[in-house]
Amino acid sequence: MKHRDLNRRPLTSLLAIAASLLAFTAQLPAHADDSGVQTHPDDLKTFKLIAHRGASGHAPEHTWAAYDKAREMGADYLELDLHMSADGEIIVIHDDSLDRTTNGEGRVQEHNLEQLKALDAGSWFNEKYPDRADETYVGAKLLTLDEVIGRYGKEVRYYIETKSPQRYPELQRELVETLDEAGLIESGSVVIQSFSQASLQEIRGLNADIPLVQLLWYSPREEGGLKEWNDTTPAPEDMTDADFKKIASYAIGVGPNVIYRGNEVIDQRFIEQAHNNGLIVHSYTINEPEQMQRLIGWGVDGMFTDFPDRLRAMVD
């Protein structure tokens, strides 16, 4: 897949990004560093457009329609969220329950593959977004990781999140083995992210060649200030170089939310400090053009978006 450059951006934005990336890439190893972390510097030097659950603003998330549209719109990565079925199949779905995005009920892990494949994972989109409805979405099926890899192979890059890994102790090993057998680790076609440090650490132990990204979710505390969901870091304003370096010991980047209920929870200083400590920053989930442009100016290294076409128009 093509990775477009940024030579048509406003000069001020380009200079800001260039300065941040120079600070970051100077610290990137070409091979595994002393801690065993392997990166793909050539791929990570340029801005990345990550299709959040595919082009999920245009089609039902994690379906062929959403993924195919994301590719057509020039996404650099397809994001995949993973759960497991009762019979051990890796299923691509965001929620741990079926209620929101299918006509089924209950947890994903309570159903076997045959039961999951019988569900309609597309009609909900037409009902929720009638202005974007398409009759071809009706009856869309849940997908397995094997099916997605089988369809796209090395033609795309995958940005994979391990969801609720505490519920699936075997997920990490199954995932790494699947990616390795498909040659996606060797080809540099995959990044794995998680809110769970334990999940990332296990993956790193299984194969240190996979780039890892630590997801972060900041929201207000009842007593004031901000809190990271899993206490992975202090509040953004209290972050020190040591906090960033701790993450850099096992991951190549961080994936923070930018907004919580209309209020920004990170700023440009957060991004610059991450870069200064050798981490890339892939922010989520950015759908409004004004916010996209502001984050580009701040020097983020990539964004997750439900609308890849909107972001592609800005970075082409």
C-alpha angles and dihedrals in degrees: 000000000000119000106206121213126233099239094125096056123109109278094241092054092046093051092049092050093044092053092049094046093048090056091047101042093047086069097045116109120223088217137013112316126218091282091054096247113145122203137182100227097176091058096042097051092082131062113274126217107204118195105223105226085337119296087331094166089065104034140015109297120257094011130119089256092056094046095045091049090049090054092048089051093055103256114174094206136022112219116222125189114203135212130156132241126230089262095050103262118144107239125197106227134120104219123060087225130060098221102093103045104026140040089250132093136220133030123328091233091059092065131067123228095263091054093046092049090055092063128099108236097174113051093073089066093057090049094048097040108030091167089062097036121137124183090220089069091066110105096014110164133230110253134223123223089244091056094051093049090044091055100043105021112172093339090094138033120240128217103195129193123198105220123205091347091177087070093052110043090174096051098091095052094043090049096049092047091050093050092045094050090050091052092238095127094051092047093050091239099136143063121184124209134181142163086224116087089193091057093049092046091052092050090049089053091051095048123358092193094077115096110233130202124198111222117216130194118193122193136156123281118229089239093049136273126058133298131198110232097240097024088249089144138006119258111300093252090054097048115126131194087257091059091053092044090054089060091043089059090074107010138053095216153358129245109205130177110241101199133041114188093332097316125105113240099184131039140195091277090062091054094046092049091050090051092048088057095050100262130127119219122224108179127202147248106354118167107149118085094221092056092044090055093047092052092047087055090050089057104247113172095222146342139223112226139171088214109054091172092063094052094041089057089058100047100040 
